[in-house]
Amino acid sequence: SACVGAMLISGAWAAVVCGARRTYARAQAPSSLTSEHESSVDSAREKATIQRPHVLLFLIDDVGHNDFGYQSTDMSDPSLTPYIDSLAADGVRLDRHYTHSECTPTRAALLTGMYASSVGMDQSSIKSDSPFGLHLEWTLMPEVLHSIGYVTHAIGKWDLGHSARPYWPTSRGFSSYF
């Protein structure tokens, strides 16, 4: 299966980086097919082959528009943020987008694709001892990606619910969480 690395490393700036493409087959031959149909199955597999990009999402707390070399007015020295500058040069830069000032609303908006106020997460951050989380009725981006064959992983702060297993990242579409 394809792989999407969704790295959620805290939360105020977001970048989507689409890189190395690999080929993945969408269809597999049913086991009931006989050998005389194998060549037509191979042909169907080739037609069903698609290109899927690897996707990395970075969500970083407490930074502003001027905090990375590639778009900064006072940090233009390439040695200050070389890796971030490289990712920005090779990826998709979201440079006209805004976010919430708190962690939970930002993550809720990114992962649901809706305004944080629309999903009830616009007030403040969910703490580790909060008895609630992002309501389970909302489908999250990793769940959608998983449904189309991606494998998703999250690293870093979660802040969308800790009190019960259904709120945890591995119950909300991420294959693994660290």
N, C-alpha and C positions, 0 to 999 in steps of 0.2 A: 504494500500500500504506500501511498505517497506520504510525505512527512511535512508537517508545518511546525515550525518552532515558534511558539508564541511566548515570548519572554516578557513577563510583566515585572518590570523592575521599578517599583514605586510609581508615582503618577501624575505628571502634568504635561509632558511633551510626548507626542506620539509620532513614530515614523514607520512606514511600511516599506520593507525592502524585499523586492522580488528578484531572485537571483537564479542560480543554476537550475536549468530545466532538465527534467528526466522524463522518460516515456513510461507510461503505465497502461496496462491493458484494462479495459472496462468490462469486458465480457469473458466468461470462461465457458468452455463446452460442457453441456450437461453430460453426466456419466452414461446416460442411456443411448448416446449416439454410437453408431457402429463405425468401423474403420473406413468404410467407403465414403463416409461423410467427413472424414478428418480434414481433407484438403479444403473443403468449403468452410469448415470451422476455422481453419488457420487463416483463410482469406477474411472471414468475418472479424477475427481477432485483430488483424492488421487494420481494418477499417475502423474498429472501435478504439484504437490506440489514440490517446490524447496527450497533450503536453500540459503538465501542471507545474506551476512555479513553486519553489520553496518560499515560504513567507515567514518573515521575522517581524514581530511587533515589539517595539520598545516603549514602555510607558515609564517615564522618569519623573520623580517628584522634585519640586523646588527648583526648577530651572525656568528661565525665560527665553524669549526670542534671541537675545543677544549673548547667550551663554555657550554657543558652539561656534567654532572657528569659521565654518563654511558660510555663516550668515551674520557674523558679528562685525560690528564696526570697530571694536577695540581689541579683538582677539584673532586678527586675520593671519597671524603666524601659523603656518601649517603644522608646526611641531606641537602646538598646544592641544589639539584634539584630533590627531591623525586618523584614528580608527573611525570615529564618528563622521569625520569629513569624508572618508573613503566610502562608508556606507551610504551617506547622503548623495555622493557623486554617482554611485552605481544603482541607486534605488529610486523610490518615489518620495519626494519631500512634501510633507504637508505643511506649507508655510503660510497659509491663510486660514487657519483653523484655530479655534479657541477651546479652552477647557475649563473645568471647574477648579476652584482653589483647594478643594478637599479630595482625598483619595477615593473614597467610596463612590461619590457621584461620577467622577471621571471614569472609573472602571465599569460602573453600571452602564454609562452611556456608550462606551466603546464596545462592550461585550454584548449589549442588547441591540445596538444600533438605534436607540431611542434617546430622547432627552431624559436626563436623570429625574426630572420632575414628573415625567410620564410614567416612570416605573417606581415612583415613591422613594427614591434614593437621593434627593437633592438637599437634604438638611445638613448632615455632617457625616463623618466617617464612622463605620461600624467598628467598634472596639473588640478585642479578643474575648471579652466577657459579655458582650451584647447578646441577649437571648433571641435574636432575630437575624435575618439575612435578606438578600435580594429575593423577592417572592419567587417561588418555584414555578409559577405559571409562565415566566418569561423564558423563551428559548435563547440560549447564548451562542455567540459566534462559534466557539469550539464544537458545540453540538451540531450545528449546521455543517461545519467542515467535516466532522466525523461521519455524518450521514452521506457525504459524497466521496468518501474513501480516504480522507486525510487522517493522519495520526497527529495529535496535538499534545504539546507539553507546556507547562507553565513553571516558571522559576521566579521566586520573589514574593512580594507582599500580595495577599489576596484581598482582604477587606470587604468581601461580599457576603460574609456569614461564616461563623466558626462554631456556633452552639450545637449544631446537629449535623450528622453525616450528609444528609441531602443537600446542605448548603456548600459543602466542600468542593474544591475545584475538580476532583476526580469523580464527583457525582454530577458535575455540570458540564461534562463534555471533554475535559482534559484527560488524556491517557495516563499522564503522570504529573506529579507536582512536587517541587522541592522548594 
